[in-house]
């Protein structure tokens, strides 16, 4: 066995033993909630004694450590104009049992205090429940997800309202049928929501009123790819009068370009236009509106001579579709992917998953960077989270006081949990390298006496 193989084997063995040590420690804390180590205020670091090694793990506010269930695909939205101060984060949860899945949620204060530390159930269904998204309008949140209720293996799109007190409404059928409907996204205009999704027929959408009426039960066709191509992974934002929908165009099975189209308040769809300009493998777009313009972000690869450069890119569009130049938000000789973007009153924050980790078993950390309304990056990249483990599926919003980032993170082969952190707007004016003061806070939790 080579030295590299031996090292990899040792890492896997150590990871398994550390994982078991963490599980044992978690059981101890749950069974002994009054112990000094279970008190987050007195536990500065967690020390794990594993095969003769003492390993220091940076302390973080532990709101959930799930031994038997996973929590993934978080999405977060700020409150609506009449909804009070709190944001809402939603995620897919494997509770209450292994052969079903749920959508869970928790309200967050502007400073990221978790109002629902156990989370609350928004919907429970089969194992196909997933990919939730959320937006706020009026005084309520509208949560959407996919689930194969009608035909096994062919998910449809559903939704429900959540009020500021955490009360959940009835399930609404947004779109059902005999084709796959995946990866829903949602945004709010002045009096209605637009839900969009990846459909076996193309990119489709449906408008939903504040009282839950679906105005387009057959869906609105936004884009239909030509033979040999497919349109996937839509995202959406609104300027208050209409919506901008962006998505990834694949040729065969390979990501190729980022496309977009405006959708008017009455459901009229504008012409499809190209967002990117010269990249290869453009993928996973996101979009936000602020200061009179949309910022579309995506990840891509560029060939420079004999090497490939990976990066997060952006482009500003005004409300008429006129664009500025392409913005190199961040580039490096390693993979970046899955960007998320929001506007914070002064500047945009773009966050992404970055293959910067030194441990090959857990390569991904979370980085972010600010972009001003003129399309200029502000300061260096911000480290959102670089803890041990693999951070993924980051989503960002602005609470009115702070930027909030949420993500899922799996540690040492365990199930992923939901974390979050705040990013202060004061970092926008700093020219030196900036990092978040917190290491992340878990946003889903069960009582100390219960192992789940």
Sine and cosine of phi, psi and omega as CSV:
sin_phi,cos_phi,sin_psi,cos_psi,sin_omega,cos_omega
0.00,0.00,0.73,-0.69,-0.02,-1.00
-0.93,0.36,0.30,-0.96,0.06,-1.00
-0.87,0.50,-0.64,0.77,0.01,-1.00
-0.89,0.46,-0.68,0.74,0.02,-1.00
-0.91,0.42,-0.65,0.76,0.03,-1.00
-0.89,0.46,-0.66,0.75,0.01,-1.00
-0.90,0.43,-0.67,0.74,0.02,-1.00
-0.89,0.46,-0.66,0.75,0.03,-1.00
-0.88,0.47,-0.68,0.74,0.01,-1.00
-0.89,0.45,-0.63,0.78,0.02,-1.00
-0.89,0.45,-0.66,0.75,-0.01,-1.00
-0.91,0.42,-0.68,0.73,0.02,-1.00
-0.89,0.45,-0.70,0.71,0.00,-1.00
-0.90,0.44,-0.64,0.77,0.01,-1.00
-0.88,0.47,-0.68,0.73,0.02,-1.00
-0.89,0.46,-0.67,0.74,-0.02,-1.00
-0.93,0.36,-0.61,0.79,0.05,-1.00
-0.91,0.40,-0.63,0.77,0.02,-1.00
-0.87,0.49,-0.69,0.73,0.02,-1.00
-0.91,0.40,-0.60,0.80,0.05,-1.00
-0.90,0.44,-0.65,0.76,0.03,-1.00
-0.91,0.42,-0.68,0.74,0.02,-1.00
-0.88,0.48,-0.68,0.74,0.01,-1.00
-0.89,0.45,-0.69,0.73,0.02,-1.00
-0.90,0.43,-0.62,0.78,0.01,-1.00
-0.91,0.42,-0.67,0.74,0.05,-1.00
-0.87,0.50,-0.64,0.77,0.01,-1.00
-0.88,0.47,-0.72,0.69,-0.01,-1.00
-0.89,0.46,-0.65,0.76,-0.02,-1.00
-0.93,0.37,-0.57,0.82,-0.02,-1.00
-0.99,0.10,-0.31,0.95,-0.04,-1.00
-0.74,-0.67,0.93,0.37,-0.12,-0.99
-0.91,0.42,-0.28,0.96,0.00,-1.00
-1.00,-0.01,-0.03,1.00,-0.04,-1.00
-0.93,0.37,0.39,-0.92,-0.07,-1.00
-0.90,0.44,-0.56,0.83,-0.02,-1.00
-0.96,0.28,-0.32,0.95,0.03,-1.00
-0.99,0.10,-0.13,0.99,0.00,-1.00
-1.00,0.01,0.93,-0.36,-0.08,-1.00
-0.89,0.45,-0.42,0.91,-0.03,-1.00
-0.97,0.26,-0.43,0.91,-0.04,-1.00
-0.97,-0.26,-0.21,0.98,-0.01,-1.00
-1.00,-0.02,0.98,-0.20,-0.02,-1.00
-0.97,0.25,-0.73,0.69,0.09,-1.00
-0.67,-0.74,0.37,-0.93,0.07,-1.00
-0.98,-0.19,0.85,-0.53,-0.01,-1.00
-0.97,-0.26,0.81,-0.58,0.01,-1.00
-0.93,-0.37,0.87,-0.50,0.05,-1.00
-1.00,-0.03,0.96,-0.28,-0.10,-0.99
-0.77,-0.64,0.89,-0.46,0.05,-1.00
0.70,0.71,0.69,0.72,0.08,-1.00
1.00,0.05,-0.07,1.00,-0.01,-1.00
-0.97,-0.25,0.66,-0.75,0.12,-0.99
-0.98,-0.21,0.91,-0.42,-0.09,-1.00
-0.93,-0.37,0.80,-0.60,0.04,-1.00
-1.00,-0.07,0.85,-0.52,0.04,-1.00
-0.96,-0.27,0.81,-0.58,-0.03,-1.00
-0.81,0.58,0.70,-0.71,-0.02,-1.00
-0.95,0.33,0.58,-0.81,0.12,-0.99
-0.58,-0.81,0.33,-0.94,0.00,-1.00
-0.94,0.33,0.94,-0.35,-0.08,-1.00
-1.00,0.01,0.97,-0.25,0.05,-1.00
-0.98,-0.18,-0.38,0.92,0.08,-1.00
-0.46,-0.89,0.74,-0.67,0.31,-0.95
-0.76,-0.65,0.96,-0.27,-0.10,-1.00
-1.00,-0.06,0.83,-0.55,0.00,-1.00
-1.00,0.08,-0.61,0.80,-0.16,-0.99
-0.90,-0.43,0.01,1.00,-0.05,-1.00
-0.69,-0.72,0.41,-0.91,0.01,-1.00
-0.94,-0.33,0.44,-0.90,0.05,-1.00
-0.69,-0.73,0.85,-0.53,-0.16,-0.99
-0.48,-0.88,0.14,-0.99,0.08,-1.00
0.84,0.54,0.82,0.57,-0.01,-1.00
-0.96,0.28,0.46,-0.89,0.15,-0.99
-0.61,-0.79,0.54,-0.84,-0.08,-1.00
-0.68,-0.73,0.56,-0.83,0.02,-1.00
-0.66,-0.75,0.58,-0.82,0.10,-0.99
-0.97,0.26,0.22,-0.98,-0.01,-1.00
-0.94,0.35,0.36,-0.93,0.09,-1.00
-0.96,0.26,0.08,-1.00,-0.08,-1.00
-0.89,0.45,-0.40,0.92,0.00,-1.00
-0.86,-0.51,0.36,0.93,-0.17,-0.99
-0.97,-0.23,0.13,0.99,-0.02,-1.00
1.00,0.03,-0.16,-0.99,-0.18,-0.98
-1.00,0.01,-0.17,0.98,-0.25,-0.97
-1.00,-0.09,0.61,-0.79,0.12,-0.99
-1.00,0.04,0.16,-0.99,0.04,-1.00
-0.74,-0.67,0.78,-0.62,0.12,-0.99
-0.94,-0.34,0.69,-0.72,0.01,-1.00
-0.82,-0.57,0.41,-0.91,0.02,-1.00
-0.35,-0.94,0.29,-0.96,0.13,-0.99
-0.99,0.12,0.70,-0.72,-0.09,-1.00
-0.72,-0.69,0.67,-0.74,-0.01,-1.00
-1.00,0.05,0.05,1.00,0.18,-0.98
-0.94,0.35,0.43,-0.90,0.12,0.99
-1.00,-0.01,-0.19,0.98,-0.02,-1.00
-0.50,-0.87,0.19,-0.98,-0.14,-0.99
-0.93,0.37,-0.45,0.89,-0.07,-1.00
-0.99,-0.11,0.34,0.94,0.10,-1.00
-0.54,-0.84,0.09,-1.00,0.02,-1.00
-0.55,-0.83,0.31,-0.95,-0.07,-1.00
-0.67,-0.74,0.28,-0.96,0.27,-0.96
-0.97,-0.24,0.83,-0.56,0.04,-1.00
-0.91,-0.41,0.30,-0.95,-0.01,-1.00
-0.53,-0.85,0.34,-0.94,0.13,-0.99
-0.53,-0.85,0.64,-0.77,0.08,-1.00
-1.00,0.08,0.59,-0.80,-0.03,-1.00
-0.82,-0.57,0.72,-0.69,0.10,-1.00
-0.95,0.30,0.22,-0.98,0.00,-1.00
-0.84,0.55,-0.43,0.90,0.02,-1.00
-0.99,-0.14,0.22,0.97,0.06,-1.00
0.96,0.26,0.41,0.91,0.21,-0.98
-0.95,0.30,0.72,-0.69,-0.09,-1.00
-1.00,0.04,0.93,-0.36,-0.05,-1.00
-0.97,0.23,-0.48,0.88,0.01,-1.00
-0.87,-0.49,0.98,0.22,-0.15,-0.99
-0.90,0.43,-0.34,0.94,0.10,-1.00
-1.00,-0.03,-0.11,0.99,-0.18,-0.98
0.94,0.33,0.29,-0.96,0.11,-0.99
-0.72,-0.70,0.49,-0.87,-0.09,-1.00
-0.98,0.17,0.81,-0.59,0.08,-1.00
-1.00,-0.04,-0.62,0.78,-0.03,-1.00
-0.33,-0.94,0.58,-0.82,0.11,-0.99
-0.82,-0.57,0.67,-0.75,-0.02,-1.00
-0.41,-0.91,-0.45,-0.89,0.01,-1.00
-0.99,0.16,-0.05,-1.00,-0.06,-1.00
-0.93,0.38,-0.21,0.98,0.00,-1.00
-0.98,0.17,-0.15,0.99,0.02,-1.00
-0.87,0.50,0.76,-0.65,0.01,-1.00
-0.04,-1.00,0.00,-1.00,0.07,-1.00
0.76,0.65,0.85,0.52,0.02,-1.00
-0.95,0.30,0.42,-0.91,0.12,-0.99
-0.63,-0.78,0.34,-0.94,-0.09,-1.00
-0.51,-0.86,0.57,-0.82,0.12,-0.99
-0.56,-0.83,0.32,-0.95,-0.02,-1.00
-0.87,-0.50,0.64,-0.77,0.08,-1.00
-0.51,-0.86,0.61,-0.79,-0.06,-1.00
0.90,0.44,-0.82,-0.57,0.01,-1.00
-0.92,-0.40,0.21,0.98,-0.05,-1.00
-0.77,-0.64,0.27,-0.96,0.16,-0.99
-0.98,-0.20,0.53,-0.85,0.11,-0.99
-0.89,-0.45,0.88,-0.47,-0.04,-1.00
-0.96,-0.28,0.75,-0.66,0.02,-1.00
-0.82,-0.57,0.38,-0.92,0.00,-1.00
-0.35,-0.94,0.14,-0.99,0.08,-1.00
-0.93,-0.36,0.51,-0.86,-0.02,-1.00
-0.25,-0.97,0.64,-0.77,-0.02,-1.00
-1.00,-0.04,0.97,0.26,-0.01,-1.00
-0.99,0.17,-0.65,0.76,-0.13,-0.99
-0.99,0.15,-0.81,0.58,-0.04,-1.00
-0.79,-0.61,0.83,-0.56,0.01,-1.00
-0.82,0.57,0.74,-0.67,0.02,-1.00
1.00,0.07,-0.11,0.99,0.02,-1.00
-0.84,-0.54,1.00,0.00,-0.08,-1.00
-0.93,0.37,0.48,-0.88,0.13,-0.99
-0.89,-0.46,0.00,-1.00,-0.10,-1.00
-0.91,-0.40,0.74,-0.67,-0.03,-1.00
-0.73,-0.68,0.25,-0.97,0.01,-1.00
-0.40,-0.92,0.18,-0.98,0.10,-1.00
-0.36,-0.93,0.34,-0.94,0.04,-1.00
-0.99,-0.11,0.55,-0.83,0.11,-0.99
-0.80,-0.60,0.83,-0.56,-0.04,-1.00
-1.00,0.05,0.10,-1.00,-0.08,-1.00
-0.89,0.46,-0.34,0.94,0.04,-1.00
-1.00,0.02,-0.03,1.00,0.00,-1.00
1.00,-0.02,0.17,0.99,0.05,-1.00
-0.98,0.21,0.66,-0.75,-0.11,-0.99
-0.95,-0.31,0.71,-0.70,0.00,-1.00
-1.00,0.06,-0.19,-0.98,0.02,-1.00
-0.97,0.24,0.43,-0.90,0.04,-1.00
-0.95,0.30,0.71,-0.70,0.02,-1.00
-0.94,-0.35,0.74,-0.67,0.10,-0.99
-0.99,0.14,0.94,-0.35,0.03,-1.00
-0.99,0.11,-0.72,0.70,0.03,-1.00
-0.35,-0.94,0.82,-0.57,0.09,-1.00
-0.81,-0.58,0.40,-0.92,0.06,-1.00
0.16,-0.99,-0.18,-0.98,-0.09,-1.00
-0.98,-0.18,0.35,0.94,0.16,-0.99
-0.82,-0.57,0.38,-0.92,0.01,-1.00
-0.91,0.40,0.65,-0.76,0.13,-0.99
-0.78,-0.63,0.92,-0.40,-0.14,-0.99
-0.78,-0.62,0.29,-0.96,0.20,-0.98
0.78,0.62,0.89,0.46,0.01,-1.00
-0.94,0.34,0.48,-0.88,0.15,-0.99
-0.66,-0.75,0.39,-0.92,-0.10,-1.00
-0.54,-0.84,0.56,-0.83,0.11,-0.99
-0.58,-0.82,0.30,-0.95,-0.03,-1.00
-0.89,-0.46,0.71,-0.70,0.14,-0.99
-0.98,-0.17,-0.46,-0.89,-0.13,-0.99
-0.96,0.28,-0.42,0.91,-0.01,-1.00
-0.56,-0.83,0.16,0.99,0.00,-1.00
-0.36,-0.93,0.31,-0.95,0.08,-1.00
-0.99,-0.13,0.45,-0.89,0.25,-0.97
-0.84,-0.54,0.87,-0.49,0.08,-1.00
-0.99,-0.16,0.75,-0.66,0.05,-1.00
-0.83,-0.55,0.40,-0.91,-0.02,-1.00
-0.39,-0.92,0.28,-0.96,0.11,-0.99
-1.00,0.08,0.84,-0.54,-0.13,-0.99
-0.86,-0.51,0.48,-0.88,0.11,-0.99
-0.86,0.52,-0.27,0.96,0.02,-1.00
-0.99,-0.16,-0.19,0.98,-0.06,-1.00
0.59,-0.81,-0.42,-0.91,0.16,-0.99
-1.00,-0.08,0.83,-0.56,-0.04,-1.00
-0.83,-0.55,0.26,-0.96,0.06,-1.00
-0.51,-0.86,0.22,-0.98,0.08,-1.00
-0.49,-0.87,0.67,-0.74,0.05,-1.00
-1.00,0.03,0.62,-0.78,-0.01,-1.00
-0.75,-0.66,0.78,-0.63,-0.02,-1.00
-0.98,0.19,0.15,-0.99,0.00,-1.00
-0.91,0.42,-0.38,0.93,0.05,-1.00
-0.99,-0.13,0.19,0.98,0.13,-0.99
1.00,-0.02,0.18,0.98,0.03,-1.00
-0.99,0.15,0.80,-0.59,0.05,-1.00
-1.00,0.06,0.92,-0.40,-0.10,-1.00
-0.99,0.16,-0.31,0.95,-0.07,-1.00
-0.76,-0.65,0.94,0.33,-0.08,-1.00
-0.88,0.48,-0.44,0.90,0.05,-1.00
-1.00,0.00,-0.06,1.00,0.01,-1.00
1.00,0.08,0.39,-0.92,0.08,-1.00
-0.95,-0.31,0.84,-0.54,0.06,-1.00
-0.97,0.26,0.88,-0.47,0.01,-1.00
-0.99,-0.15,-0.63,0.78,0.03,-1.00
-0.42,-0.91,0.66,-0.75,0.10,-0.99
-0.82,-0.58,0.91,-0.42,-0.02,-1.00
-0.95,0.32,0.49,-0.87,0.05,-1.00
-0.96,0.29,0.25,-0.97,0.02,-1.00
-0.82,0.57,0.67,-0.75,-0.04,-1.00
1.00,0.04,-0.05,1.00,0.02,-1.00
-0.80,-0.60,0.24,-0.97,0.06,-1.00
-0.51,-0.86,0.50,-0.87,0.02,-1.00
-0.93,-0.37,0.80,-0.60,-0.16,-0.99
-0.62,-0.78,0.24,-0.97,0.16,-0.99
0.82,0.58,0.89,0.46,0.02,-1.00
-0.96,0.27,0.44,-0.90,0.16,-0.99
-0.67,-0.74,0.28,-0.96,-0.15,-0.99
-0.46,-0.89,0.53,-0.85,0.14,-0.99
-0.55,-0.84,0.22,-0.98,-0.03,-1.00
-0.71,-0.70,0.54,-0.84,0.11,-0.99
-0.99,-0.14,0.13,0.99,-0.01,-1.00
0.98,-0.18,-0.33,0.94,0.03,-1.00
-0.89,-0.46,-0.55,0.84,0.05,-1.00
-0.50,-0.87,0.00,-1.00,-0.12,-0.99
-0.88,-0.48,0.50,-0.87,0.21,-0.98
-0.90,-0.43,0.85,-0.53,0.02,-1.00
-0.96,-0.29,0.74,-0.67,0.05,-1.00
-0.82,-0.58,0.46,-0.89,-0.02,-1.00
-0.36,-0.93,0.15,-0.99,0.00,-1.00
-0.99,-0.16,0.77,-0.63,0.10,-1.00
-0.99,-0.17,0.82,-0.58,0.08,-1.00
-0.97,-0.22,0.60,-0.80,0.22,-0.98
-0.94,-0.34,0.84,-0.55,-0.24,-0.97
0.84,0.54,-0.88,-0.47,0.01,-1.00
-0.94,-0.33,0.09,1.00,-0.14,-0.99
-0.98,-0.22,0.70,-0.72,0.09,-1.00
-0.89,0.46,0.65,-0.76,-0.13,-0.99
-0.77,-0.63,-0.75,0.66,-0.13,-0.99
-0.46,-0.89,0.31,-0.95,0.12,-0.99
-0.96,-0.30,0.81,-0.59,-0.01,-1.00
-0.89,-0.46,0.25,-0.97,-0.03,-1.00
-0.43,-0.90,0.33,-0.94,0.10,-1.00
-0.38,-0.92,0.56,-0.83,0.12,-0.99
-1.00,0.10,0.57,-0.82,0.12,-0.99
-0.83,-0.56,0.85,-0.53,-0.04,-1.00
-0.97,0.23,0.20,-0.98,-0.02,-1.00
-0.86,0.50,-0.50,0.86,0.00,-1.00
-1.00,0.03,0.10,0.99,0.04,-1.00
1.00,-0.06,-0.02,1.00,0.03,-1.00
-0.93,0.36,0.73,-0.69,-0.05,-1.00
-0.97,-0.23,0.76,-0.65,0.04,-1.00
-0.99,0.15,-0.05,-1.00,0.00,-1.00
-0.94,0.35,0.60,-0.80,0.08,-1.00
-0.96,0.27,0.70,-0.72,0.03,-1.00
-0.72,-0.69,0.33,-0.94,-0.05,-1.00
-1.00,0.03,0.72,-0.69,0.01,-1.00
-1.00,0.00,-0.82,0.57,0.00,-1.00
-0.97,0.26,0.09,-1.00,-0.08,-1.00
-0.78,-0.63,-0.69,0.73,-0.15,-0.99
-0.55,-0.83,0.33,0.94,-0.10,-0.99
-1.00,-0.04,0.24,-0.97,0.12,-0.99
-0.93,-0.36,0.59,-0.81,0.07,-1.00
0.81,0.58,0.80,0.60,0.11,-0.99
-0.96,0.28,0.71,-0.70,-0.15,-0.99
-0.48,-0.88,0.24,-0.97,0.18,-0.98
0.69,0.73,0.93,0.37,-0.01,-1.00
-0.98,0.20,0.35,-0.94,0.19,-0.98
-0.61,-0.79,0.27,-0.96,-0.09,-1.00
-0.49,-0.87,0.57,-0.82,0.09,-1.00
-0.59,-0.80,0.39,-0.92,0.01,-1.00
-0.88,-0.47,0.65,-0.76,0.09,-1.00
-0.10,-0.99,0.50,-0.87,0.05,-1.00
0.81,0.59,0.60,0.80,0.09,-1.00
0.99,0.14,0.17,0.99,-0.05,-1.00
-0.55,-0.83,0.43,-0.90,0.15,-0.99
-1.00,-0.07,0.68,-0.73,0.20,-0.98
-0.95,-0.33,0.90,-0.45,0.09,-1.00
-0.99,-0.14,0.74,-0.67,0.03,-1.00
-0.84,-0.55,0.44,-0.90,0.04,-1.00
-0.32,-0.95,0.22,-0.98,0.11,-0.99
-0.96,-0.28,0.47,-0.88,-0.06,-1.00
-0.34,-0.94,0.20,-0.98,0.10,-1.00
-0.86,-0.51,0.60,-0.80,0.05,-1.00
-0.78,-0.62,0.69,-0.72,0.07,-1.00
-1.00,0.01,0.86,-0.51,0.08,-1.00
-0.85,-0.52,0.98,-0.19,-0.06,-1.00
0.92,0.40,-0.87,-0.50,-0.04,-1.00
-0.99,-0.15,0.10,1.00,-0.04,-1.00
-0.78,-0.63,0.33,-0.94,0.05,-1.00
-0.97,-0.24,0.68,-0.73,0.07,-1.00
-0.92,-0.38,0.78,-0.63,-0.01,-1.00
-0.98,-0.18,0.47,-0.88,-0.02,-1.00
-0.22,-0.98,0.21,-0.98,0.17,-0.99
-0.96,-0.29,0.79,-0.61,-0.11,-0.99
-0.83,-0.55,0.31,-0.95,0.02,-1.00
-0.50,-0.87,0.24,-0.97,0.07,-1.00
-0.39,-0.92,0.70,-0.71,0.02,-1.00
-1.00,-0.01,0.64,-0.77,0.09,-1.00
-0.75,-0.66,0.70,-0.72,0.10,-1.00
-0.99,0.15,-0.03,-1.00,-0.10,-0.99
-0.95,0.32,-0.14,0.99,0.06,-1.00
-0.98,-0.18,-0.04,1.00,0.01,-1.00
1.00,-0.08,-0.01,1.00,0.07,-1.00
-0.96,0.29,0.65,-0.76,-0.17,-0.99
-0.87,-0.49,0.36,-0.93,0.17,-0.99
-0.99,-0.11,-0.14,-0.99,0.01,-1.00
-0.95,0.31,0.30,-0.96,0.07,-1.00
-0.93,0.36,0.66,-0.75,-0.07,-1.00
-0.94,-0.33,0.83,-0.55,0.13,-0.99
-0.99,0.11,1.00,-0.07,-0.05,-1.00
-0.95,0.31,-0.63,0.78,0.02,-1.00
-0.27,-0.96,0.74,-0.67,0.07,-1.00
-0.72,-0.70,0.49,-0.87,0.00,-1.00
-0.27,-0.96,0.12,-0.99,0.02,-1.00
-1.00,-0.03,0.50,0.87,0.06,-1.00
-0.64,-0.77,0.21,-0.98,-0.12,-0.99
-0.97,0.24,0.72,-0.70,0.26,-0.96
-0.83,-0.56,0.58,-0.81,-0.05,-1.00
-0.40,-0.92,0.14,-0.99,0.11,-0.99
0.81,0.59,0.84,0.55,0.03,-1.00
-0.95,0.33,0.46,-0.89,0.12,-0.99
-0.74,-0.67,0.58,-0.81,-0.08,-1.00
-0.67,-0.74,0.57,-0.82,0.12,-0.99
-0.53,-0.85,0.24,-0.97,0.02,-1.00
-0.94,-0.34,0.67,-0.74,-0.09,-1.00
-0.90,-0.44,0.52,0.85,0.05,-1.00
1.00,0.01,-0.52,0.85,0.02,-1.00
-0.83,-0.56,-0.72,0.69,-0.05,-1.00
-0.67,-0.74,0.22,-0.97,0.14,-0.99
-1.00,0.02,0.54,-0.84,0.20,-0.98
-0.92,-0.39,0.80,-0.60,0.09,-1.00
-0.92,-0.40,0.80,-0.60,0.02,-1.00
-0.84,-0.54,0.45,-0.89,-0.03,-1.00
-0.38,-0.92,0.21,-0.98,0.05,-1.00
-1.00,-0.04,0.81,-0.58,-0.16,-0.99
-0.82,-0.57,0.74,-0.67,-0.01,-1.00
-0.99,0.13,0.89,0.46,-0.09,-1.00
-0.96,-0.28,-0.18,0.98,-0.09,-1.00
-0.90,0.43,0.57,-0.82,0.02,-1.00
-0.98,0.18,-0.41,0.91,-0.04,-1.00
-1.00,0.05,0.88,-0.47,-0.02,-1.00
-0.90,0.43,-0.36,0.93,0.04,-1.00
-0.97,0.25,-0.46,0.89,-0.02,-1.00
-0.72,-0.70,0.97,0.24,-0.19,-0.98
-0.98,0.18,-0.33,0.94,-0.23,-0.97
-0.99,-0.13,0.73,-0.69,0.21,-0.98
-0.87,-0.49,0.05,-1.00,0.01,-1.00
-0.91,-0.42,0.78,-0.62,0.07,-1.00
-0.84,-0.54,0.23,-0.97,0.06,-1.00
-0.42,-0.91,0.29,-0.96,0.05,-1.00
-0.46,-0.89,0.49,-0.87,-0.01,-1.00
-1.00,-0.08,0.57,-0.82,0.06,-1.00
-0.76,-0.65,0.78,-0.63,-0.01,-1.00
-1.00,0.08,0.18,-0.98,-0.08,-1.00
-0.90,0.43,-0.20,0.98,0.09,-1.00
-1.00,0.04,-0.02,1.00,0.01,-1.00
1.00,0.06,0.38,0.93,-0.01,-1.00
-0.95,-0.32,0.75,-0.66,0.05,-1.00
-0.93,0.37,0.57,-0.82,-0.08,-1.00
-0.89,-0.46,0.92,-0.39,0.03,-1.00
0.95,0.31,0.01,-1.00,0.00,-1.00
-0.99,0.17,0.05,-1.00,0.09,-1.00
-0.90,0.44,0.57,-0.82,0.00,-1.00
-0.97,-0.24,0.75,-0.66,0.11,-0.99
-0.99,0.16,0.92,-0.39,0.02,-1.00
-1.00,0.09,-0.68,0.73,0.08,-1.00
-0.38,-0.92,0.79,-0.62,0.08,-1.00
-0.75,-0.66,0.49,0.87,0.02,-1.00
-0.92,0.39,0.32,-0.95,0.16,-0.99
-0.84,0.54,0.63,-0.78,-0.08,-1.00
0.88,-0.48,0.03,-1.00,-0.01,-1.00
-0.89,-0.45,0.93,-0.37,0.01,-1.00
-1.00,-0.01,0.64,-0.77,-0.06,-1.00
-0.44,-0.90,0.22,-0.97,0.15,-0.99
0.84,0.55,0.74,0.67,-0.01,-1.00
-0.95,0.30,0.62,-0.79,0.12,-0.99
-0.70,-0.71,0.59,-0.81,-0.07,-1.00
-0.77,-0.63,0.46,-0.89,0.10,-1.00
-0.48,-0.88,0.08,-1.00,0.05,-1.00
-0.86,-0.51,0.83,-0.56,-0.12,-0.99
-0.99,0.10,-0.15,0.99,-0.16,-0.99
0.97,-0.26,-0.40,0.92,0.07,-1.00
-0.87,-0.49,-0.64,0.77,-0.08,-1.00
-0.67,-0.74,0.40,-0.92,0.34,-0.94
-0.95,0.31,0.63,-0.78,0.07,-1.00
-0.86,-0.52,0.77,-0.64,0.11,-0.99
-0.91,-0.41,0.69,-0.72,0.11,-0.99
-0.80,-0.60,0.48,-0.88,-0.01,-1.00
-0.31,-0.95,0.22,-0.98,0.16,-0.99
-0.96,-0.27,0.48,-0.88,-0.10,-1.00
-0.55,-0.84,0.79,-0.61,0.09,-1.00
-0.95,-0.32,0.70,-0.71,-0.05,-1.00
-0.87,-0.49,0.82,-0.58,0.16,-0.99
0.83,0.56,0.72,0.70,0.06,-1.00
0.98,0.20,0.05,1.00,-0.01,-1.00
-1.00,0.10,0.07,-1.00,0.05,-1.00
-0.93,0.36,0.51,-0.86,0.03,-1.00
-0.96,0.29,0.48,-0.87,0.10,-0.99
-0.86,-0.51,0.10,-0.99,-0.01,-1.00
-0.96,-0.28,0.80,-0.60,0.02,-1.00
-0.87,-0.49,0.23,-0.97,0.11,-0.99
-0.42,-0.91,0.29,-0.96,0.07,-1.00
-0.40,-0.92,0.36,-0.93,0.08,-1.00
-0.97,-0.23,0.50,-0.87,0.02,-1.00
-0.78,-0.63,0.90,-0.44,-0.12,-0.99
-0.95,0.30,0.59,-0.81,0.06,-1.00
-0.92,0.38,-0.30,0.95,0.00,-1.00
-0.90,0.44,-0.39,0.92,0.01,-1.00
-0.92,0.40,-0.29,0.96,-0.04,-1.00
-0.89,0.45,-0.48,0.88,-0.07,-1.00
-0.99,-0.16,0.00,1.00,-0.04,-1.00
-1.00,0.06,0.71,-0.71,0.01,-1.00
-1.00,-0.06,-0.35,0.93,0.03,-1.00
-0.98,0.17,0.24,-0.97,-0.01,-1.00
-0.89,0.46,0.73,-0.68,-0.10,-0.99
-0.87,-0.49,0.60,-0.80,0.08,-1.00
-0.74,-0.68,0.41,-0.91,0.04,-1.00
-0.94,0.34,0.65,-0.76,-0.01,-1.00
-0.94,0.33,-0.42,0.91,-0.02,-1.00
-0.99,-0.12,0.36,-0.93,-0.01,-1.00
-0.98,-0.21,0.07,1.00,0.02,-1.00
0.91,-0.42,0.58,-0.82,0.00,-1.00
-0.77,-0.63,0.79,-0.61,0.01,-1.00
-0.94,0.33,0.68,-0.73,-0.14,-0.99
-0.95,-0.30,0.04,1.00,0.10,-1.00
-0.81,-0.59,0.63,-0.78,-0.12,-0.99
-0.42,-0.91,0.48,-0.88,0.16,-0.99
-0.88,-0.47,0.30,-0.95,0.01,-1.00
-0.84,0.54,0.47,-0.88,-0.04,-1.00
-0.86,0.51,-0.45,0.89,-0.06,-1.00
-0.99,0.10,-0.04,1.00,-0.11,-0.99
-0.87,-0.49,0.76,-0.65,0.13,-0.99
-0.97,-0.25,0.80,-0.60,-0.10,-1.00
-0.72,-0.70,0.00,0.00,0.00,0.00
